[in-house]
Amino acid sequence: MDTSQLDRRSVLKFGALALAGTAMPLAQPTSQTVSAQNEIKTLPKPNVAENRIIRKVAGLRPFRPSGFVVKAETLGDKTVIHNYGHGGCGVTLSWGTADMAATLARETTKRDAAVIGCGAVGLATARLLQDQGFQVTIYAKELPPNTTSNVAAAMFGVTSLVDDAHHSDKKIVEDIQYAVRFAHRYFQNFVGTKYGVHWNEMFLLGDDPPEQPWDFAITPELYPLTIYQPGEHPFPTKYAASFPTMMIETLNYLPQVISDFIQRGGKLVVQNFSDAAALSKLPESLIMNCTGLGARELFGDTELVPVKGQLTLLLPQPEVTYAYLDGRRDLYMFPRSDTIILGGSHQEGVDTTTPDEKIAEGIFEGHKEIAAKMK
Ligand SMILES: Cc1cc2nc3c(=O)[nH]c(=O)nc-3n(C[C@H](O)[C@H](O)[C@H](O)COP(=O)(O)OP(=O)(O)OC[C@H]3O[C@@H](n4cnc5c(N)ncnc54)[C@H](O)[C@@H]3O)c2cc1C
């Protein structure tokens, strides 16, 4: 593949390079794309030094080439509503697909629900059902802080959700548009220190004039880009573009949503289900399957593939209040109150959460170079 084309499609593409199939042309810049009014001369740099590393972590994104599954099916005398397969943006989409799943739940006559899974998706689903009058018990083999949702960085943005071959599927696109718009509005209810959700500016770095990647162009109003021309920004790439987005600090956010769930009468049971048959023993006749990658074994969904992602966590720097992504190199930096997150990697089909030292070295050296060359 010719390199200029590779750069062009991946520059703003949230490290989806490892997942990309055939190339799709990027959408043209939209009316939301505006020129910078003011250049940014300098920004506080992340201090990328060995003695600031807290830990290295890895997690498995529950990726399906055709995107998330929200659908109802019958299991013996029970109704199962699936809500899983959110790839690299399950925290982002959680309230959106929870709303879609809750709509299916309301169409049944049942009002007692078992939610299987206690990550971002299970929790949002459980809370929306409670708000709609359901009695809910969450069953999960692992609770926060031990879910994939805790590993998530987590920035609000659709990324690594479907492969290129599914970009033209009208139903898939409409479902994503619905879910991301609902979630974007819903997450605004949580902005503040209590839930650890806050706005910051995300910079997309590249050497070609920035354009909206497909994932953003389908809901461009959520990502109003400001373009910085060469010389108008402090990053070591020719161009930068930025948009305001929400950071969801899962360390705060997930326990707070659990607390809301318990306060509203929800019950939490730690339980592992070895297969779908084990679910038939549950007292509830409505089962919400929010097991993320767990749905691969539990329901035999062979389309689910783990996409390993690795992060290096540095000591926090309160003065760093922006994020950046160099999609061409799959390098991103997200600031949180407890840490500076350095990513990333996308390893499709890799099924272990043990951090890889070589990848950690690439992440560290890449960010060190960006910081050293920043103004
Ligand atoms: C490095 C990395 C960075 C990421 N960055 C972002 C980001 O910036 N923004 C974003 O939105 N997303 C991000 N993601 C993706 C996000 O983490 C996932 O999409 C999301 O966590 C999926 O949520 P979930 O609730 O479906 O699954 P999980 O969080 O995995 O929760 C699944 C739940 O189901 C339970 N379960 C599974 N199987 C069973 C079983 N058999 N019996 C009982 N319980 C079971 C688990 O114990 C757990 O409680 C990132 C992921 C990684 C790895």
The ligand as a MOL file (V3000), in Angstrom:
LIG
                    3D

  0  0  0     0  0            999 V3000
M  V30 BEGIN CTAB
M  V30 COUNTS 53 58 0 0 0
M  V30 BEGIN ATOM
M  V30 1 C -6.4810 -0.3490 26.1030 0
M  V30 2 C -7.9490 -0.0670 25.9010 0
M  V30 3 C -8.3770 1.2500 25.7330 0
M  V30 4 C -9.7260 1.5230 25.5700 0
M  V30 5 N -10.1180 2.8280 25.4220 0
M  V30 6 C -11.4240 3.1280 25.3190 0
M  V30 7 C -11.8480 4.4870 25.2480 0
M  V30 8 O -11.0520 5.4310 25.2500 0
M  V30 9 N -13.1900 4.7240 25.1570 0
M  V30 10 C -14.1170 3.7290 25.1530 0
M  V30 11 O -15.3070 4.0150 25.0880 0
M  V30 12 N -13.7270 2.4280 25.2140 0
M  V30 13 C -12.4280 2.0970 25.2840 0
M  V30 14 N -12.0180 0.7810 25.3200 0
M  V30 15 C -13.0080 -0.2790 25.0650 0
M  V30 16 C -13.8110 -0.6350 26.2860 0
M  V30 17 O -12.9370 -0.9830 27.3340 0
M  V30 18 C -14.7370 -1.8290 26.0040 0
M  V30 19 O -15.4500 -1.6400 24.8080 0
M  V30 20 C -15.7460 -1.9270 27.1520 0
M  V30 21 O -15.0480 -2.0550 28.3630 0
M  V30 22 C -16.7080 -3.0880 27.0000 0
M  V30 23 O -17.5770 -3.0110 28.1050 0
M  V30 24 P -18.4710 -4.2230 28.5380 0
M  V30 25 O -19.2680 -3.7880 29.7260 0
M  V30 26 O -19.1890 -4.7560 27.3590 0
M  V30 27 O -17.4240 -5.3700 28.9410 0
M  V30 28 P -16.5480 -5.5950 30.2710 0
M  V30 29 O -16.0870 -4.3480 30.8680 0
M  V30 30 O -15.5440 -6.6330 29.8800 0
M  V30 31 O -17.5750 -6.2600 31.2640 0
M  V30 32 C -18.0720 -7.5690 31.0460 0
M  V30 33 C -18.7170 -8.0740 32.3160 0
M  V30 34 O -19.2860 -9.3580 32.0470 0
M  V30 35 C -18.8270 -10.2970 33.0070 0
M  V30 36 N -18.8140 -11.6260 32.4050 0
M  V30 37 C -18.2520 -12.0020 31.2410 0
M  V30 38 N -18.4590 -13.3330 31.0360 0
M  V30 39 C -19.1760 -13.7660 32.0940 0
M  V30 40 C -19.6920 -15.0410 32.4910 0
M  V30 41 N -19.5110 -16.1280 31.7210 0
M  V30 42 N -20.3790 -15.1430 33.6560 0
M  V30 43 C -20.5470 -14.0540 34.4590 0
M  V30 44 N -20.0870 -12.8330 34.1310 0
M  V30 45 C -19.4130 -12.7000 32.9800 0
M  V30 46 C -17.4320 -9.7720 33.3750 0
M  V30 47 O -16.9900 -10.3410 34.5870 0
M  V30 48 C -17.7200 -8.2780 33.4640 0
M  V30 49 O -18.3290 -7.9710 34.6980 0
M  V30 50 C -10.6730 0.4660 25.5310 0
M  V30 51 C -10.2500 -0.8330 25.7190 0
M  V30 52 C -8.9100 -1.1080 25.9060 0
M  V30 53 C -8.4790 -2.5250 26.1340 0
M  V30 END ATOM
M  V30 BEGIN BOND
M  V30 1 1 1 2
M  V30 2 1 2 3
M  V30 3 2 2 52
M  V30 4 2 3 4
M  V30 5 1 4 5
M  V30 6 1 4 50
M  V30 7 2 5 6
M  V30 8 1 6 7
M  V30 9 1 6 13
M  V30 10 2 7 8
M  V30 11 1 7 9
M  V30 12 1 9 10
M  V30 13 2 10 11
M  V30 14 1 10 12
M  V30 15 2 12 13
M  V30 16 1 13 14
M  V30 17 1 14 15
M  V30 18 1 14 50
M  V30 19 1 15 16
M  V30 20 1 16 17
M  V30 21 1 16 18
M  V30 22 1 18 19
M  V30 23 1 18 20
M  V30 24 1 20 21
M  V30 25 1 20 22
M  V30 26 1 22 23
M  V30 27 1 23 24
M  V30 28 2 24 25
M  V30 29 1 24 26
M  V30 30 1 24 27
M  V30 31 1 27 28
M  V30 32 2 28 29
M  V30 33 1 28 30
M  V30 34 1 28 31
M  V30 35 1 31 32
M  V30 36 1 32 33
M  V30 37 1 33 34
M  V30 38 1 33 48
M  V30 39 1 34 35
M  V30 40 1 35 36
M  V30 41 1 35 46
M  V30 42 1 36 37
M  V30 43 1 36 45
M  V30 44 2 37 38
M  V30 45 1 38 39
M  V30 46 1 39 40
M  V30 47 2 39 45
M  V30 48 1 40 41
M  V30 49 2 40 42
M  V30 50 1 42 43
M  V30 51 2 43 44
M  V30 52 1 44 45
M  V30 53 1 46 47
M  V30 54 1 46 48
M  V30 55 1 48 49
M  V30 56 2 50 51
M  V30 57 1 51 52
M  V30 58 1 52 53
M  V30 END BOND
M  V30 END CTAB
M  END
